[in-house]
Amino acid sequence: MIPMDVEGMAVLAPEAAPVMLLREREGERRWLAITIGGPEASAVALAQEKIQLPRPGTIELIGQVVESFGHRVTGVEVTALRDGIFFADLVMDSGIRVSARPSDAVAIGLRAGVVIKVADSVLEVASVRVEIVGSGPDAELPTVPSDPVEQEREVKEFRAALDRIAPEDFVDPPSDPDPPSAPND
């Protein structure tokens, strides 16, 4: 199991569902994007920001129920990806594992302050490697505009670029029958 950080939420298109972004803490620093529902995204964001509601929401209630039975959550593990669906477990101090949706498990884990882990087998098939811009202390990830108008403009530009692409653009160029010879060293 690979420790991950919850980097936040993203909405990739105006009508699309939110995406929960996890990033590998060390090593390859792979990213895992899990599509979740709007209410779940809110629960994860509130938990990540440690915002306390005046009354407990479902995530807080689950944590209180676990505690009232004398247990605590010690970990969250995204264990599998089957047929496009991610599976996760809440790991309890007693060794009991409770199956949960990743969004709920992550929100509960964030509230409990435990490590979120993802099976390497899940990362192998579903993660993305993001190129870092620059190097050293000035290195940064490519950014997504936070302004919804700017995001929509970039999506429209991308779609327009896709509309201009023709199947012929993907044909390999003809090979040169007389390629230049390599210079001798």
Secondary structure, 3 states (H helix, E strand, C coil): CEEEEEEEEECCCCCCCCEEEEEECCCCCCEEEEECCHHHHHHHHHHHCCCCCCCCCHHHHHHHHHHHCCCCEEEEEEEEEECCEEEEEEEECCCCEEEECHHHHHHHHHHHCCCEEECHHHHHHHEECCCCECCHHHCECCCCCCCHHHHHHHHHHHHHHHHCCCHHHHCCCCCCCCCCCCCCC
